[in-house]
Amino acid sequence: MNDLYLKNGISAYNKAAAKMPQASNVVVLYDGVLRHLSDARKAFENHHHGDMMRSISKANGILLGLQQVLRADLSQPLFDKLDSFYGSSIIRISQQPQKKFEDNQFRSLLSAVRNVRDAWAEVAGKSPRSGLKNTAPALNPQSPNVRIMG
């Protein structure tokens, strides 16, 4: 992974942390991961492989940044689960081009990221569906295309 994306991911986290409560900024970062995944799939479908790889790198950069700032004072089981989630998600995201963004696998990946995002929204005291503008991609059940909800 490009060090620039890691630095940008950590920088984005630090800027967000300075402006809003920690749980809320994590939700915003997860929204960014979901948006970049949506952008990567669209770029793949349109044969824009450079854009696809940039979007994948940005999504992974955010997750890697979150993984790098995991607090050691978390309970060990929670720390281990989050660390494992970040690592496995980065691998799954990186494998999407080889798997041609296969619909069921891509939906599973989005669902996993969205579930953790929603858990952070609850920690922030926000309903996953209200209180925070949802910029996460939603899948249209009639179409494999990813759409952005506004």
Contacts in CASP RR format, 6 or more apart in sequence:
PFRMAT RR
TARGET T0000
AUTHOR 0000-0000-0000
METHOD contacts of the structure
MODEL  1
MNDLYLKNGISAYNKAAAKMPQASNVVVLYDGVLRHLSDARKAFENHHHG
DMMRSISKANGILLGLQQVLRADLSQPLFDKLDSFYGSSIIRISQQPQKK
FEDNQFRSLLSAVRNVRDAWAEVAGKSPRSGLKNTAPALNPQSPNVRIMG
1 57 0 8 1.000
1 60 0 8 1.000
1 61 0 8 1.000
1 64 0 8 1.000
2 57 0 8 1.000
5 57 0 8 1.000
5 58 0 8 1.000
5 60 0 8 1.000
5 61 0 8 1.000
5 64 0 8 1.000
6 61 0 8 1.000
6 64 0 8 1.000
6 65 0 8 1.000
6 68 0 8 1.000
8 58 0 8 1.000
8 61 0 8 1.000
9 61 0 8 1.000
9 62 0 8 1.000
9 64 0 8 1.000
9 65 0 8 1.000
10 65 0 8 1.000
10 68 0 8 1.000
10 69 0 8 1.000
12 29 0 8 1.000
12 62 0 8 1.000
13 25 0 8 1.000
13 29 0 8 1.000
13 62 0 8 1.000
13 65 0 8 1.000
13 66 0 8 1.000
13 69 0 8 1.000
16 25 0 8 1.000
16 28 0 8 1.000
16 29 0 8 1.000
17 25 0 8 1.000
19 25 0 8 1.000
20 28 0 8 1.000
21 124 0 8 1.000
23 120 0 8 1.000
23 121 0 8 1.000
23 123 0 8 1.000
23 124 0 8 1.000
23 125 0 8 1.000
24 124 0 8 1.000
24 126 0 8 1.000
24 132 0 8 1.000
26 66 0 8 1.000
26 120 0 8 1.000
26 124 0 8 1.000
27 117 0 8 1.000
27 120 0 8 1.000
27 121 0 8 1.000
27 124 0 8 1.000
27 126 0 8 1.000
27 132 0 8 1.000
28 132 0 8 1.000
29 62 0 8 1.000
29 66 0 8 1.000
30 62 0 8 1.000
30 113 0 8 1.000
30 114 0 8 1.000
30 116 0 8 1.000
30 117 0 8 1.000
30 120 0 8 1.000
30 136 0 8 1.000
31 117 0 8 1.000
31 132 0 8 1.000
31 134 0 8 1.000
31 135 0 8 1.000
31 136 0 8 1.000
32 59 0 8 1.000
32 62 0 8 1.000
32 135 0 8 1.000
32 136 0 8 1.000
33 59 0 8 1.000
33 62 0 8 1.000
33 63 0 8 1.000
33 113 0 8 1.000
33 117 0 8 1.000
34 110 0 8 1.000
34 113 0 8 1.000
34 114 0 8 1.000
34 117 0 8 1.000
34 135 0 8 1.000
34 136 0 8 1.000
34 137 0 8 1.000
35 135 0 8 1.000
35 136 0 8 1.000
35 137 0 8 1.000
35 148 0 8 1.000
36 55 0 8 1.000
36 56 0 8 1.000
36 58 0 8 1.000
36 59 0 8 1.000
36 62 0 8 1.000
37 55 0 8 1.000
37 56 0 8 1.000
37 59 0 8 1.000
37 93 0 8 1.000
37 96 0 8 1.000
37 106 0 8 1.000
37 109 0 8 1.000
37 110 0 8 1.000
37 113 0 8 1.000
37 137 0 8 1.000
37 146 0 8 1.000
38 137 0 8 1.000
38 146 0 8 1.000
38 147 0 8 1.000
38 148 0 8 1.000
39 51 0 8 1.000
39 55 0 8 1.000
40 51 0 8 1.000
40 52 0 8 1.000
40 53 0 8 1.000
40 55 0 8 1.000
40 56 0 8 1.000
40 59 0 8 1.000
40 93 0 8 1.000
40 96 0 8 1.000
40 101 0 8 1.000
41 52 0 8 1.000
41 96 0 8 1.000
41 101 0 8 1.000
41 106 0 8 1.000
41 146 0 8 1.000
42 145 0 8 1.000
42 146 0 8 1.000
43 49 0 8 1.000
43 50 0 8 1.000
43 51 0 8 1.000
43 52 0 8 1.000
43 55 0 8 1.000
44 52 0 8 1.000
44 96 0 8 1.000
44 97 0 8 1.000
44 100 0 8 1.000
44 101 0 8 1.000
45 101 0 8 1.000
45 145 0 8 1.000
49 97 0 8 1.000
52 97 0 8 1.000
53 97 0 8 1.000
56 93 0 8 1.000
56 94 0 8 1.000
56 96 0 8 1.000
56 97 0 8 1.000
59 93 0 8 1.000
60 90 0 8 1.000
60 93 0 8 1.000
60 94 0 8 1.000
63 86 0 8 1.000
63 87 0 8 1.000
63 89 0 8 1.000
63 90 0 8 1.000
63 93 0 8 1.000
64 86 0 8 1.000
64 90 0 8 1.000
66 86 0 8 1.000
67 82 0 8 1.000
67 83 0 8 1.000
67 86 0 8 1.000
67 87 0 8 1.000
67 90 0 8 1.000
70 79 0 8 1.000
70 82 0 8 1.000
70 83 0 8 1.000
70 86 0 8 1.000
71 79 0 8 1.000
72 79 0 8 1.000
74 82 0 8 1.000
85 112 0 8 1.000
85 116 0 8 1.000
89 109 0 8 1.000
89 112 0 8 1.000
89 113 0 8 1.000
92 105 0 8 1.000
92 109 0 8 1.000
92 112 0 8 1.000
93 109 0 8 1.000
96 105 0 8 1.000
96 106 0 8 1.000
96 109 0 8 1.000
99 105 0 8 1.000
103 144 0 8 1.000
106 146 0 8 1.000
107 139 0 8 1.000
110 137 0 8 1.000
110 139 0 8 1.000
110 146 0 8 1.000
114 136 0 8 1.000
117 128 0 8 1.000
117 136 0 8 1.000
118 128 0 8 1.000
121 127 0 8 1.000
121 128 0 8 1.000
121 132 0 8 1.000
122 128 0 8 1.000
124 132 0 8 1.000
126 132 0 8 1.000
128 134 0 8 1.000
133 150 0 8 1.000
134 149 0 8 1.000
134 150 0 8 1.000
135 148 0 8 1.000
135 149 0 8 1.000
135 150 0 8 1.000
136 149 0 8 1.000
137 146 0 8 1.000
137 147 0 8 1.000
137 148 0 8 1.000
137 149 0 8 1.000
138 146 0 8 1.000
138 147 0 8 1.000
138 148 0 8 1.000
138 149 0 8 1.000
139 146 0 8 1.000
139 147 0 8 1.000
140 147 0 8 1.000
END
